[in-house]
Amino acid sequence: MYYSQISSQGCRLSGLEHTFEPGDTIEVSLGPIGPIDATVRWSRDGSVGIEFESALEAEVVAYFAAIIPCAA
């Protein structure tokens, strides 16, 4: 699994081994951050968009943008 398009409210997860449906609740870890409770908002072609239960701090989003060019 890998993540991209990270914002304070959610992100995209791709390369998943499991199928998720909109409305499913999941728990994810983003590198050293987590576990984070989230809700699947969309699912398409092996990727899902998730919304975090609690918004990420701006510093956390900046961290991922700095280390992963496609994260933000």
C-alpha positions in Angstrom: 0.0 0.0 0.0 1.2 3.5 -0.7 -0.4 6.9 0.0 -0.5 10.1 -2.0 -2.5 13.4 -2.2 -2.3 13.8 1.6 -4.1 16.8 3.1 -5.2 17.6 6.7 -8.6 15.9 6.0 -7.6 12.7 4.2 -5.5 11.0 1.5 -5.5 8.5 -1.4 -4.4 4.9 -0.7 -3.3 2.8 -3.6 -2.0 -0.7 -4.2 -4.5 -2.2 -1.8 -4.9 -6.0 -1.3 -8.4 -5.6 0.1 -11.5 -4.2 -1.5 -13.2 -1.3 0.4 -16.5 0.3 -0.2 -17.6 3.9 0.5 -18.6 4.2 4.2 -16.2 1.5 5.4 -14.3 2.6 8.5 -10.6 1.7 8.6 -7.5 2.3 10.7 -4.3 3.3 8.9 -0.8 4.2 9.8 1.1 6.7 7.6 4.7 5.9 8.2 5.4 7.0 11.8 1.9 8.5 12.2 -0.9 6.4 13.4 -3.0 4.5 13.9 -5.5 6.9 12.4 -9.2 6.2 12.2 -10.7 7.1 8.8 -13.8 6.6 6.5 -13.6 5.4 2.9 -15.2 8.1 0.7 -14.6 6.6 -2.7 -13.2 3.4 -4.2 -11.9 3.0 -7.8 -9.4 0.8 -9.6 -7.6 -0.5 -6.5 -7.4 2.9 -4.9 -9.5 4.6 -2.2 -10.0 8.1 -0.9 -10.2 8.3 2.8 -11.3 11.0 5.2 -9.5 11.1 8.6 -11.7 11.2 11.7 -9.5 14.0 13.1 -7.7 16.4 10.9 -3.9 16.1 10.7 -1.8 18.9 12.0 -0.3 21.2 9.4 3.2 20.1 10.4 2.3 16.5 9.7 1.1 17.3 6.2 4.2 19.4 5.6 6.4 16.5 6.7 4.9 14.2 4.1 5.0 16.8 1.4 8.8 17.2 2.1 9.6 13.5 2.0 7.2 12.3 -0.7 7.0 14.6 -3.7 3.5 13.3 -4.7 2.1 13.3 -1.2 0.6 16.8 -1.2 
